[in-house]
Amino acid sequence: MTPFVLTGTETQINVNVNFDEPFADINYVIVGMSNNLGFQFSIKSQHKHTAELEVVRQPDCNLSYGFISWIAVGPCS
């Protein structure tokens, strides 16, 4: 799990997910979900050691924080 916080009137933030072991290349799958329906996630970039997810707060959501539960699967180096 990775926490995130949006400050002030931010509607989106980028969150880095760091892996314990690097993947062989960027051809792995990462899936994430939030503990609240008011946030949507997209993969912004993938690297061997980390992935960057974009968190977008939906217009009807008044929360400014949450957690991403994620899993990444693929061949390790």
C-alpha positions as CSV (number, residue, x, y, z in Angstrom):
1,M,0.0,0.0,0.0
2,T,1.2,3.5,-0.8
3,P,-0.4,6.6,0.8
4,F,-1.1,9.8,-1.1
5,V,-2.2,13.4,-0.1
6,L,-3.6,16.2,-2.2
7,T,-3.0,19.6,-0.8
8,G,-5.3,22.7,-1.1
9,T,-7.3,22.6,-4.3
10,E,-5.2,20.0,-6.1
11,T,-7.2,17.7,-8.2
12,Q,-4.4,15.3,-9.2
13,I,-1.0,14.1,-7.9
14,N,1.7,11.8,-9.1
15,V,2.6,8.9,-6.8
16,N,5.8,6.8,-7.2
17,V,5.6,3.1,-6.4
18,N,9.1,1.7,-5.6
19,F,9.7,-2.1,-6.0
20,D,11.8,-4.2,-3.6
21,E,13.4,-5.9,-6.6
22,P,13.8,-4.5,-10.2
23,F,11.9,-6.0,-13.1
24,A,13.9,-7.3,-16.1
25,D,12.4,-4.6,-18.2
26,I,9.3,-2.3,-18.4
27,N,7.1,-5.1,-19.7
28,Y,5.4,-5.9,-16.4
29,V,1.8,-5.3,-15.3
30,I,0.9,-3.0,-12.4
31,V,-2.7,-2.7,-11.1
32,G,-3.8,-0.3,-8.4
33,M,-7.0,0.6,-6.6
34,S,-7.9,3.1,-4.0
35,N,-9.6,2.7,-0.6
36,N,-12.2,5.3,-1.9
37,L,-14.3,5.5,-5.1
38,G,-13.6,9.2,-5.3
39,F,-10.1,8.7,-6.8
40,Q,-9.1,7.3,-10.2
41,F,-5.6,6.0,-11.2
42,S,-3.6,5.8,-14.4
43,I,-0.1,4.6,-15.1
44,K,2.0,7.6,-16.1
45,S,5.3,5.9,-16.5
46,Q,7.0,2.5,-15.9
47,H,10.7,1.8,-15.1
48,K,12.5,-1.3,-13.9
49,H,12.7,0.0,-10.2
50,T,9.6,2.1,-10.0
51,A,6.3,3.1,-11.6
52,E,4.6,6.5,-11.5
53,L,0.8,6.5,-11.0
54,E,-1.4,9.6,-11.5
55,V,-4.1,10.0,-8.9
56,V,-7.1,12.1,-10.0
57,R,-9.7,13.2,-7.5
58,Q,-13.2,13.1,-8.9
59,P,-15.4,16.2,-8.8
60,D,-17.8,14.8,-6.2
61,C,-15.1,13.7,-3.8
62,N,-14.2,15.9,-0.9
63,L,-11.4,13.8,0.6
64,S,-7.8,14.9,0.2
65,Y,-6.0,11.6,1.1
66,G,-6.1,7.9,0.6
67,F,-4.2,4.7,-0.1
68,I,-3.3,2.9,-3.3
69,S,-3.3,-0.9,-3.0
70,W,-1.2,-2.2,-5.8
71,I,0.4,-5.3,-7.2
72,A,3.0,-5.6,-10.0
73,V,3.7,-8.8,-11.9
74,G,6.4,-9.6,-14.4
75,P,9.9,-11.2,-14.8
76,C,12.6,-9.9,-12.5
77,S,16.1,-9.3,-13.5
